[in-house]
Amino acid sequence: MFFKIQKSFFARFALILTSLSGMLGVEPIRVVSSGSVHTFEPLSENTPLLQSSILGLAVLGDSSSDEYRADDDRGGAYSETTLSWVELLTRYRDLPTGPWGTRTEPRRTGYEYNWARSGSRIADLVRQGQAEGAAAQIAGGKVNTVVIMSGENDFTIWNGTYEEIYSGTLSDTGVQTKINGIVSNMSAALDTLQQAGPVRILAANIIDKGSSPVYQQTYPDALKRQRVTNAILAANEGIQAAASQRGIPVLDLYTFIRSVEASVDPDGYLHVGGEPISTLTGGNEPHHVLLEDDMHGGTVIEGLIANEVIRRLHEAYGVSIVPFTEAEILTYAGIASTSPTFGDVPTDHLFYTYIQAVYEAGITAGCTQSPRLYCPDGTVTRAQMA
């Protein structure tokens, strides 16, 4: 018996097949297309694909993970499309972060499993009850995956924690004491979560904002900024060691943000899906990396962070979630896509997301290049599938 497979369906089939190969415990594969020829080859363990069945995702951290669309109400006139990485994954990838609601302090309004709280430091993972609360959800069978993303407020402008190291107010001994406290509190949080029951934990290290324009303007002495950077690196070494001792993978946000900064053009713009995103100044309009407070990421950078979480969960635990395409990120940020990749696959096409995903993953380049077409109604022959 022979079946004709439309190429639009093939894009979705390619993602499903690669995901299933990992779930079944066989060598992961991917589909590689060259024109009309499709072949299968081993898949790198670093490639995130289809959505998995996470029972419940708990998040611990600070305002970078706290819901933008709750008490903090970020984004001003653009609030409707100003979303954190947690909200993007919950809304558009259906990750189960729990029912939305309002709870008593130290909780506020948001998803039940999201314990992140604006202003929190790593010490607050313990003293605010974030780790303890998530541990109860693990023990109760509600949560089996936890992402910890904290530490930015241990080295920041608004509360003086960057200034005290930069200026030398905090001595070398004081800096080391601070680092020891960060590692100790992260260790305590990890232990609390692991002792609650079976759980997959992803612990992020700490980003360094010292190279951002607002920090360089506020703190112009490069040698003094380097002192803060060195403290962050030392804290990250401690976090890595603590996580490794417990068999917990680390999400290297420090290096990720550095790589994003390295891709900024000479005029100060990050290019995502063909759109210029400014790093020079903050702004709630979505063509800015940071919001107007110059602290919180806009939806575009949050989408890139969400993809990094997706990538690391897949790499460390085999959890498979469809990554956001750049076109999706722009759409969710409220930036109208200038034009679809393929002239015959409009953004409202039933399989647009899948076709765009396999294109951005390098699986297909389409059926023709000039003009660039995908030929979604074409069929995949038996020879092409071999």
Kinemage of the C-alpha trace (Angstrom):
@kinemage 1
@onewidth
@group {chain A} dominant
@subgroup {mainchain}
@vectorlist {calphas} color= white
{ca met a 1} P 0.000 0.000 0.000
{ca phe a 2} L 1.319 3.436 -0.884
{ca phe a 3} L 0.510 6.767 0.729
{ca lys a 4} L 1.052 10.266 -0.532
{ca ile a 5} L 2.395 12.596 2.151
{ca gln a 6} L 1.961 16.310 1.656
{ca lys a 7} L 5.107 18.292 2.345
{ca ser a 8} L 3.266 20.496 4.816
{ca phe a 9} L 2.501 17.409 6.882
{ca phe a 10} L 6.050 16.169 6.393
{ca ala a 11} L 7.390 19.144 8.373
{ca arg a 12} L 5.329 18.120 11.376
{ca phe a 13} L 6.146 14.434 10.833
{ca ala a 14} L 9.864 15.227 10.829
{ca leu a 15} L 9.646 16.845 14.245
{ca ile a 16} L 7.474 14.052 15.671
{ca leu a 17} L 9.763 11.327 14.321
{ca thr a 18} L 12.893 12.856 15.782
{ca ser a 19} L 11.174 13.262 19.141
{ca leu a 20} L 9.880 9.684 19.213
{ca ser a 21} L 13.313 8.263 18.452
{ca gly a 22} L 14.557 9.729 21.714
{ca met a 23} L 11.512 8.646 23.717
{ca leu a 24} L 11.850 5.048 22.512
{ca gly a 25} L 15.476 4.856 23.574
{ca val a 26} L 16.878 4.367 20.085
{ca glu a 27} L 19.542 6.477 18.435
{ca pro a 28} L 18.039 9.938 17.901
{ca ile a 29} L 17.609 10.903 14.270
{ca arg a 30} L 16.646 13.914 12.256
{ca val a 31} L 15.294 14.436 8.790
{ca val a 32} L 17.567 16.307 6.402
{ca ser a 33} L 16.088 17.764 3.242
{ca ser a 34} L 17.910 18.867 0.135
{ca gly a 35} L 15.453 20.084 -2.445
{ca ser a 36} L 13.025 17.184 -2.853
{ca val a 37} L 15.317 14.557 -1.295
{ca his a 38} L 14.812 13.679 2.372
{ca thr a 39} L 17.192 11.488 4.352
{ca phe a 40} L 17.569 10.469 7.991
{ca glu a 41} L 20.746 10.866 10.032
{ca pro a 42} L 21.836 10.789 13.701
{ca leu a 43} L 20.667 13.760 15.725
{ca ser a 44} L 22.890 15.757 18.061
{ca glu a 45} L 21.849 15.481 21.697
{ca asn a 46} L 21.714 19.268 21.794
{ca thr a 47} L 18.719 19.592 19.454
{ca pro a 48} L 15.417 20.440 21.220
{ca leu a 49} L 12.285 19.305 19.409
{ca leu a 50} L 8.775 18.331 20.367
{ca gln a 51} L 6.850 19.072 23.526
{ca ser a 52} L 7.146 16.507 26.280
{ca ser a 53} L 4.851 15.555 29.130
{ca ile a 54} L 6.174 17.647 32.008
{ca leu a 55} L 3.749 16.952 34.837
{ca gly a 56} L 4.355 20.298 36.473
{ca leu a 57} L 7.021 22.978 36.052
{ca ala a 58} L 7.994 24.972 39.131
{ca val a 59} L 10.081 28.123 38.830
{ca leu a 60} L 12.200 29.712 41.564
{ca gly a 61} L 13.803 33.104 41.188
{ca asp a 62} L 13.342 36.842 40.922
{ca ser a 63} L 11.578 39.395 38.722
{ca ser a 64} L 13.113 37.952 35.560
{ca ser a 65} L 10.826 34.950 36.109
{ca asp a 66} L 7.978 36.598 38.028
{ca glu a 67} L 4.925 37.064 35.820
{ca tyr a 68} L 4.999 40.358 33.920
{ca arg a 69} L 1.243 40.215 33.560
{ca ala a 70} L 0.539 40.110 37.290
{ca asp a 71} L 1.361 42.489 40.146
{ca asp a 72} L 4.311 44.146 38.398
{ca asp a 73} L 2.261 44.878 35.259
{ca arg a 74} L 5.257 45.586 33.044
{ca gly a 75} L 5.216 47.042 29.546
{ca gly a 76} L 3.061 50.150 29.891
{ca ala a 77} L 1.141 50.734 26.655
{ca tyr a 78} L 2.613 47.475 25.323
{ca ser a 79} L 1.647 45.402 28.349
{ca glu a 80} L -0.528 42.963 26.412
{ca thr a 81} L 2.495 41.590 24.567
{ca thr a 82} L 5.129 42.113 27.274
{ca leu a 83} L 5.811 38.621 28.596
{ca ser a 84} L 8.466 36.844 30.626
{ca trp a 85} L 10.046 33.575 29.500
{ca val a 86} L 7.774 31.726 31.944
{ca glu a 87} L 4.649 33.283 30.461
{ca leu a 88} L 5.778 32.550 26.918
{ca leu a 89} L 6.326 28.857 27.686
{ca thr a 90} L 3.053 28.629 29.591
{ca arg a 91} L 0.903 30.436 27.035
{ca tyr a 92} L 2.386 29.198 23.790
{ca arg a 93} L 3.912 25.825 24.663
{ca asp a 94} L 1.310 24.799 27.255
{ca leu a 95} L 3.893 24.069 29.923
{ca pro a 96} L 2.012 23.253 33.143
{ca thr a 97} L 3.006 25.955 35.618
{ca gly a 98} L -0.239 25.569 37.557
{ca pro a 99} L -3.535 27.457 37.721
{ca trp a 100} L -3.522 31.251 37.717
{ca gly a 101} L -4.640 32.852 40.954
{ca thr a 102} L -3.932 35.252 43.830
{ca arg a 103} L -2.274 33.867 46.952
{ca thr a 104} L -1.138 35.193 50.329
{ca glu a 105} L 2.379 36.531 50.941
{ca pro a 106} L 5.071 35.761 50.067
{ca arg a 107} L 3.067 34.654 47.030
{ca arg a 108} L 1.139 37.133 44.939
{ca thr a 109} L -0.805 36.790 41.694
{ca gly a 110} L 0.432 34.309 39.135
{ca tyr a 111} L 0.812 30.631 38.309
{ca glu a 112} L 0.604 28.198 41.202
{ca tyr a 113} L 4.020 26.627 40.585
{ca asn a 114} L 5.857 29.878 39.877
{ca trp a 115} L 7.524 30.891 43.149
{ca ala a 116} L 9.691 33.623 41.610
{ca arg a 117} L 9.289 36.964 43.336
{ca ser a 118} L 10.430 40.418 42.250
{ca gly a 119} L 13.390 41.675 44.269
{ca ser a 120} L 14.481 38.244 45.442
{ca arg a 121} L 18.094 37.225 45.843
{ca ile a 122} L 19.526 33.720 46.033
{ca ala a 123} L 19.144 33.780 49.819
{ca asp a 124} L 15.394 34.212 49.281
{ca leu a 125} L 15.185 30.783 47.664
{ca val a 126} L 15.351 29.609 51.275
{ca arg a 127} L 14.169 32.451 53.495
{ca gln a 128} L 11.111 33.334 51.379
{ca gly a 129} L 10.095 29.695 51.250
{ca gln a 130} L 10.456 29.339 47.480
{ca ala a 131} L 12.329 26.038 47.667
{ca glu a 132} L 10.147 24.743 50.489
{ca gly a 133} L 6.978 25.592 48.592
{ca ala a 134} L 8.124 23.898 45.413
{ca ala a 135} L 9.292 20.905 47.466
{ca ala a 136} L 5.769 20.477 48.825
{ca gln a 137} L 4.447 20.446 45.258
{ca ile a 138} L 7.058 17.829 44.319
{ca ala a 139} L 6.085 15.687 47.297
{ca gly a 140} L 2.423 16.094 46.385
{ca gly a 141} L 2.985 14.838 42.840
{ca lys a 142} L 2.154 18.163 41.209
{ca val a 143} L 5.655 19.068 40.027
{ca asn a 144} L 8.424 16.961 38.515
{ca thr a 145} L 10.576 19.677 36.917
{ca val a 146} L 12.084 22.804 38.488
{ca val a 147} L 13.983 25.701 36.932
{ca ile a 148} L 15.945 27.993 39.255
{ca met a 149} L 16.883 31.372 37.796
{ca ser a 150} L 18.164 33.666 40.531
{ca gly a 151} L 21.152 35.776 41.527
{ca glu a 152} L 20.785 38.840 39.316
{ca asn a 153} L 19.695 40.905 42.329
{ca asp a 154} L 22.869 39.909 44.159
{ca phe a 155} L 24.825 42.049 41.657
{ca thr a 156} L 22.587 44.864 40.462
{ca ile a 157} L 22.177 48.626 40.376
{ca trp a 158} L 18.878 49.224 42.093
{ca asn a 159} L 19.749 47.759 45.503
{ca gly a 160} L 23.409 48.781 45.708
{ca thr a 161} L 24.834 45.262 45.413
{ca tyr a 162} L 26.790 46.151 42.261
{ca glu a 163} L 27.976 49.474 43.671
{ca glu a 164} L 29.382 48.018 46.898
{ca ile a 165} L 31.750 45.746 44.975
{ca tyr a 166} L 32.535 48.258 42.222
{ca ser a 167} L 33.431 51.025 44.689
{ca gly a 168} L 35.397 48.816 47.049
{ca thr a 169} L 33.007 49.421 49.935
{ca leu a 170} L 32.865 45.655 50.224
{ca ser a 171} L 36.357 44.369 50.983
{ca asp a 172} L 37.866 41.303 49.359
{ca thr a 173} L 36.976 39.361 52.485
{ca gly a 174} L 33.453 40.731 52.322
{ca val a 175} L 33.151 39.718 48.667
{ca gln a 176} L 34.274 36.186 49.477
{ca thr a 177} L 31.771 36.002 52.332
{ca lys a 178} L 29.062 37.118 49.921
{ca ile a 179} L 30.070 34.439 47.408
{ca asn a 180} L 30.100 31.769 50.088
{ca gly a 181} L 26.606 32.789 51.136
{ca ile a 182} L 25.318 32.596 47.562
{ca val a 183} L 26.696 29.081 47.108
{ca ser a 184} L 25.465 27.958 50.530
{ca asn a 185} L 21.924 29.170 49.893
{ca met a 186} L 21.820 27.649 46.405
{ca ser a 187} L 23.028 24.355 47.881
{ca ala a 188} L 20.341 24.459 50.560
{ca ala a 189} L 17.649 25.114 47.942
{ca leu a 190} L 18.861 22.224 45.777
{ca asp a 191} L 18.897 19.869 48.776
{ca thr a 192} L 15.385 20.887 49.794
{ca leu a 193} L 14.064 20.130 46.308
{ca gln a 194} L 15.885 16.798 45.910
{ca gln a 195} L 14.828 15.553 49.309
{ca ala a 196} L 11.165 16.102 48.416
{ca gly a 197} L 11.059 13.331 45.812
{ca pro a 198} L 11.944 12.511 42.196
{ca val a 199} L 12.525 15.763 40.349
{ca arg a 200} L 14.448 17.175 37.398
{ca ile a 201} L 16.208 20.397 38.371
{ca leu a 202} L 17.841 22.947 36.105
{ca ala a 203} L 19.851 25.586 37.977
{ca ala a 204} L 20.877 28.737 36.127
{ca asn a 205} L 24.050 30.598 36.954
{ca ile a 206} L 24.267 34.381 37.307
{ca ile a 207} L 24.421 36.831 34.415
{ca asp a 208} L 26.770 39.823 34.361
{ca lys a 209} L 25.222 43.093 33.228
{ca gly a 210} L 28.503 44.962 33.473
{ca ser a 211} L 28.922 45.130 29.714
{ca ser a 212} L 25.484 46.626 29.073
{ca pro a 213} L 25.288 50.323 28.084
{ca val a 214} L 23.442 51.447 31.210
{ca tyr a 215} L 25.983 49.796 33.517
{ca gln a 216} L 28.946 51.148 31.564
{ca gln a 217} L 27.476 54.651 31.718
{ca thr a 218} L 26.767 54.377 35.438
{ca tyr a 219} L 30.025 52.625 36.267
{ca pro a 220} L 32.610 53.853 33.717
{ca asp a 221} L 35.755 52.371 35.322
{ca ala a 222} L 36.456 49.103 33.480
{ca leu a 223} L 38.854 47.802 36.161
{ca lys a 224} L 36.267 48.299 38.890
{ca arg a 225} L 33.602 46.625 36.745
{ca gln a 226} L 35.985 43.711 36.320
{ca arg a 227} L 36.035 43.298 40.108
{ca val a 228} L 32.285 42.705 39.999
{ca thr a 229} L 32.667 40.355 37.035
{ca asn a 230} L 35.276 38.363 38.939
{ca ala a 231} L 32.897 38.019 41.889
{ca ile a 232} L 30.122 36.795 39.599
{ca leu a 233} L 32.451 34.284 37.964
{ca ala a 234} L 33.535 33.003 41.379
{ca ala a 235} L 29.905 32.649 42.453
{ca asn a 236} L 29.138 30.795 39.228
{ca glu a 237} L 32.027 28.414 39.844
{ca gly a 238} L 30.551 27.683 43.246
{ca ile a 239} L 27.069 27.150 41.802
{ca gln a 240} L 28.503 24.798 39.183
{ca ala a 241} L 30.346 22.796 41.840
{ca ala a 242} L 27.304 22.579 44.111
{ca ala a 243} L 25.081 21.473 41.237
{ca ser a 244} L 27.606 18.920 39.947
{ca gln a 245} L 27.952 17.368 43.388
{ca arg a 246} L 24.213 16.722 43.330
{ca gly a 247} L 24.014 15.558 39.715
{ca ile a 248} L 22.117 18.691 38.683
{ca pro a 249} L 22.763 20.375 35.304
{ca val a 250} L 23.455 24.092 35.098
{ca leu a 251} L 21.858 26.495 32.640
{ca asp a 252} L 24.777 28.696 31.630
{ca leu a 253} L 22.969 32.004 31.315
{ca tyr a 254} L 26.232 33.886 31.840
{ca thr a 255} L 27.703 32.516 28.608
{ca phe a 256} L 24.380 32.733 26.779
{ca ile a 257} L 24.027 36.451 27.470
{ca arg a 258} L 27.644 36.978 26.453
{ca ser a 259} L 26.923 35.246 23.139
{ca val a 260} L 23.895 37.470 22.576
{ca glu a 261} L 26.017 40.552 23.263
{ca ala a 262} L 28.635 39.304 20.797
{ca ser a 263} L 26.007 39.120 18.035
{ca val a 264} L 25.006 42.785 18.408
{ca asp a 265} L 25.955 44.825 15.342
{ca pro a 266} L 28.255 47.887 15.478
{ca asp a 267} L 25.236 50.181 15.707
{ca gly a 268} L 23.981 48.469 18.855
{ca tyr a 269} L 21.228 46.305 17.378
{ca leu a 270} L 20.466 42.634 17.847
{ca his a 271} L 18.806 41.178 14.754
{ca val a 272} L 15.997 38.673 15.320
{ca gly a 273} L 13.914 37.459 12.409
{ca gly a 274} L 15.173 40.383 10.341
{ca glu a 275} L 14.046 42.946 12.922
{ca pro a 276} L 16.541 45.295 14.646
{ca ile a 277} L 16.244 45.117 18.442
{ca ser a 278} L 18.025 47.964 20.227
{ca thr a 279} L 20.471 47.373 23.068
{ca leu a 280} L 21.316 51.075 23.386
{ca thr a 281} L 18.377 52.197 25.485
{ca gly a 282} L 15.503 50.557 27.299
{ca gly a 283} L 11.939 50.901 26.070
{ca asn a 284} L 8.585 49.203 26.365
{ca glu a 285} L 8.135 49.276 22.590
{ca pro a 286} L 9.157 45.729 21.614
{ca his a 287} L 12.132 46.716 19.430
{ca his a 288} L 14.205 46.975 22.633
{ca val a 289} L 16.150 44.260 24.421
{ca leu a 290} L 15.303 45.784 27.810
{ca leu a 291} L 12.121 47.454 29.008
{ca glu a 292} L 12.130 51.131 29.892
{ca asp a 293} L 13.357 50.336 33.421
{ca asp a 294} L 16.650 49.143 31.855
{ca met a 295} L 16.477 46.025 34.010
{ca his a 296} L 13.896 43.572 32.703
{ca gly a 297} L 14.046 41.842 29.373
{ca gly a 298} L 11.511 42.637 26.692
{ca thr a 299} L 9.554 39.821 25.076
{ca val a 300} L 12.115 39.269 22.315
{ca ile a 301} L 15.048 38.538 24.634
{ca glu a 302} L 12.709 36.602 26.926
{ca gly a 303} L 11.805 34.412 23.954
{ca leu a 304} L 15.482 33.724 23.330
{ca ile a 305} L 15.929 32.847 27.013
{ca ala a 306} L 12.910 30.529 26.793
{ca asn a 307} L 14.597 28.751 23.898
{ca glu a 308} L 17.766 28.376 25.955
{ca val a 309} L 15.731 26.764 28.750
{ca ile a 310} L 14.161 24.447 26.155
{ca arg a 311} L 17.569 23.542 24.743
{ca arg a 312} L 19.117 22.766 28.115
{ca leu a 313} L 16.159 20.720 29.362
{ca his a 314} L 16.426 18.586 26.255
{ca glu a 315} L 20.190 18.265 26.494
{ca ala a 316} L 20.197 17.376 30.194
{ca tyr a 317} L 16.999 15.364 30.596
{ca gly a 318} L 15.710 14.486 27.136
{ca val a 319} L 12.726 16.785 27.685
{ca ser a 320} L 11.479 17.792 24.245
{ca ile a 321} L 9.642 21.058 23.649
{ca val a 322} L 9.185 22.748 20.290
{ca pro a 323} L 11.492 25.789 20.341
{ca phe a 324} L 10.113 29.176 19.368
{ca thr a 325} L 10.913 30.293 15.854
{ca glu a 326} L 12.180 33.838 15.496
{ca ala a 327} L 8.968 34.678 13.633
{ca glu a 328} L 6.921 33.409 16.579
{ca ile a 329} L 8.945 35.439 19.058
{ca leu a 330} L 8.349 38.594 17.039
{ca thr a 331} L 4.644 37.860 16.760
{ca tyr a 332} L 4.256 37.248 20.499
{ca ala a 333} L 6.185 40.473 21.139
{ca gly a 334} L 3.665 42.366 19.027
{ca ile a 335} L 6.023 42.925 16.105
{ca ala a 336} L 4.331 42.175 12.815
{ca ser a 337} L 6.426 39.834 10.707
{ca thr a 338} L 7.477 41.623 7.521
{ca ser a 339} L 7.022 38.540 5.363
{ca pro a 340} L 6.963 34.749 5.734
{ca thr a 341} L 10.085 32.735 4.906
{ca phe a 342} L 8.350 30.853 2.105
{ca gly a 343} L 6.144 32.679 -0.354
{ca asp a 344} L 3.599 29.834 -0.394
{ca val a 345} L 3.393 29.385 3.408
{ca pro a 346} L 1.634 32.401 4.920
{ca thr a 347} L 1.768 32.919 8.690
{ca asp a 348} L -1.816 31.690 9.055
{ca his a 349} L -1.057 28.379 7.306
{ca leu a 350} L -2.076 25.364 9.410
{ca phe a 351} L 1.508 24.050 9.487
{ca tyr a 352} L 3.333 27.394 9.448
{ca thr a 353} L 4.968 26.896 12.867
{ca tyr a 354} L 6.269 23.428 11.964
{ca ile a 355} L 7.517 24.463 8.529
{ca gln a 356} L 9.248 27.516 9.987
{ca ala a 357} L 10.785 25.357 12.737
{ca val a 358} L 12.278 22.808 10.340
{ca tyr a 359} L 13.605 25.655 8.191
{ca glu a 360} L 15.287 27.415 11.136
{ca ala a 361} L 16.674 24.051 12.315
{ca gly a 362} L 18.350 23.592 8.937
{ca ile a 363} L 16.253 20.548 8.013
{ca thr a 364} L 14.865 22.049 4.831
{ca ala a 365} L 15.620 24.924 2.508
{ca gly a 366} L 12.384 24.561 0.572
{ca cys a 367} L 11.653 23.306 -2.925
{ca thr a 368} L 12.895 26.345 -4.839
{ca gln a 369} L 15.134 29.277 -3.899
{ca ser a 370} L 14.126 31.922 -6.413
{ca pro a 371} L 11.453 32.559 -5.445
{ca arg a 372} L 11.797 30.794 -2.095
{ca leu a 373} L 8.960 28.276 -1.906
{ca tyr a 374} L 8.213 25.250 0.248
{ca cys a 375} L 5.596 23.601 -2.017
{ca pro a 376} L 3.428 22.567 0.970
{ca asp a 377} L 0.899 20.756 -1.220
{ca gly a 378} L 3.555 18.713 -2.994
{ca thr a 379} L 3.925 15.056 -2.089
{ca val a 380} L 6.874 13.246 -0.588
{ca thr a 381} L 7.586 10.129 -2.625
{ca arg a 382} L 8.730 6.799 -1.266
{ca ala a 383} L 12.169 7.359 -2.824
{ca gln a 384} L 12.482 10.735 -1.154
{ca met a 385} L 11.648 9.226 2.223
{ca ala a 386} L 14.272 6.473 1.878
